[in-house]
Amino acid sequence: MATTGLQHVAAMYAGVVAPPLIVGAAVGLTPKELTFLTGACLFTAGLATFLQTLGIWKIGARLPFVNGVTFAGVAPMIAVVNSTDDKKNALPIIFGAVMVAGVLGFIAAPFFSKLVRFFPPVVTGTVITLIGVSLMPVAFGWAQGPNPAAKDYGSTTYLTLAGITLLIVLLLRRFTTGFVKQIAVLLGLIIGTVIAIPFGVTDFSPIGDAAVIGFPTPFHFGAPQFAAAAIVSLCVVMVVSMTESTADMLALGEIVERPADEKTIAAGLRADTLGSALSPLFNGFMCSAFAQNIGLVAMTKIRSRYVVATGGGFLVLMGLCPMAASLIAVVPRPVLGGAGVVLFGSVAASGIQTLVKANLEKDNNVLIVAVSLAVGLIPIAAPEFYHSFPETAKIILDSGISTGCVAAVILNLLFNHIGRGRCDDDVTAPMEPGGEIAQTRTAAGSSAAGAH
């Protein structure tokens, strides 16, 4: 039970610590504060996993589910940080928004389980793809070094370290199997850090400054603040997170031969949302199910929820040991950047896999994906696109995940639900740019020839 529980922790560890690293760096936290934030996210991930696997009352799917910090919230949280004049207020604003989103999600859980049909693969696939693509600039920034203002930012040394780490992860994924293959990203971080030592870019001071035993002090970064724009943005993320968790529960239910019904989904969503609402109390972020651990359950055939609960126990212990949490702060940014390419790219690839199930031979679905991706990519491709909008609106608009999700839901309703049956024409292949115009001209030419 201990070894298989640790395997679940190893498979999702990099995914749990990445969001606090990204947001903490954006806020400008010191290494010591970054260690604290990372430990807090490990601690709250463990608590959320307990809720999901063991359950209390009508809370928890009681399936072998690992919960942790969701990637979906990273881009909106960075948007909040960038729009906050005093960076000290950024984390309290984020925590306040997560608490509200969690409470509203908890209330909506039983109703949301009935609305899954409005979030088909064409919507969820688009959103998951946007999550991965939106995070790629973060990995590229890490690969260039820790300080954008430094003269050596983007130097060949940093880029080489990032490339070596990426290569190590790829080789481990290609030539290893089983447990080693599952923790390829974690091993890549370790080996990359060791290789970086001779280059003088590895700082071990966070370990020396960290205590062996500690506790994530409630509201360490300040009392939560409640900003309307941030709350709206994180509520959109909560909808995305609940949609992903629903899909994960359906998939896991099939794997463990206990199909997830409406009651199970509602209980699982309550665990997700309650975990998210309580997480900011201990300085953590929004929690959601980790899909990579579902693959681990399928591969190992170990279906016991108590094994995963044991993994949650390890997460709590790691959160209570600042020294363990500080290990990730030692990893140089370029090494993180190299691993981040795989980590964030895998999220985007997961979205593409979902889109494969989205019936893209249907012209309407192609348009939904095309427009939603375009809307979601605006903050990345044209960062100043919304510069004339009010600051409160920019918190939402600068999050491509939020805007892309809203666009996908609205377009799906428009094309696949409202007035359904009038615009259902299937095409044999996705529409080519200009194809519809060419067909129209051909038809018009034929009509003209017939008239003459």
Secondary structure by P-SEA (a helix, b strand, c coil): caaaaaaaaaacccccaaaaaaaaaaacccaaaaaaaaaaaaaaaaaaaaaaacccccccccccccccccccaaaaaaaaaaacccccaaaaaaaaaaaaaaaaaaaaaaaaaaacccccaaaaaaaaaaaaaaaaaaaaaaaacccccccccccaaaaaaaaaaaaaaaaaacccccccccaaaaaaaaaaaaaacccccccccccccccccccccccccccbbbbaaaaaaaaaaaaaaaaaaaaaaaaaaaaacccccaaaaaaaaaaaaaaaaacccccccbbbbbaaaaaaaaaaccccaaaaaaaaaaaaaaaaccccccccccccaaaaaaaaaaaaaaaaaaaaaaaaacccccaaaaaaaaaaaaaaacccccccccccccaaaaaaaacaaaaaaaaaaaaaaacccccccccccccccccccaaaaaaaaaaaaaaaaaac
